[in-house]
Amino acid sequence: MREIAPDEVSRLEECLRQLAEYHNEVSVNFKGCFPKKPVPESLAAFEEAVRSGKSKIAVIEEDGRVVGFSKTDRIGVEGHIDILIVLKEFRGKGYGKQLMDWAVDSLRQDGAVRIEIRVVDGNDAKAFYEKYGFRTVSEILRSDLK
């Protein structure tokens, strides 16, 4: 596992696409509309965030392929785990734990006193995050005006 440089962010595309497919599959509220931005726009935003120091991204690689990553952001004393994904065929190897440990430790070292992670409705990773002491503190209700 290692942190990546801004010019490596494009290597996250496969993971982002799989994450979008998963969210669209499991969440009755996101079916067909995740992510809000096209993947290339998200990658460009990630690259700028890493370049500016707002974000850090760590990857797990196998044979030169990114098989998982975690992206963290820090705003003031608040840390955010923006994304944590391990490609489906690589789960069960402890990669999620390694990425989560990195995210929590990295945010703590950067001075965060609280960490937030948002979980899409229907994502079974919620139980994984709860093992780290995360708990539901609010639910967001949304209505799309048509």
Secondary structure, 3 states (H helix, E strand, C coil): CEECCHHHHHHHHHHHHHHHHHHHHHCCCCCCCCCCCCHHHHHHHHHHHHHHCCEEEEEEEECCEEEEEEEEEEECCEEEEEEEEECHHHCCCCHHHHHHHHHHHHHHHCCCCEEEECCCCCCCCHHHHHCCCCCCCCCCCCCCCC
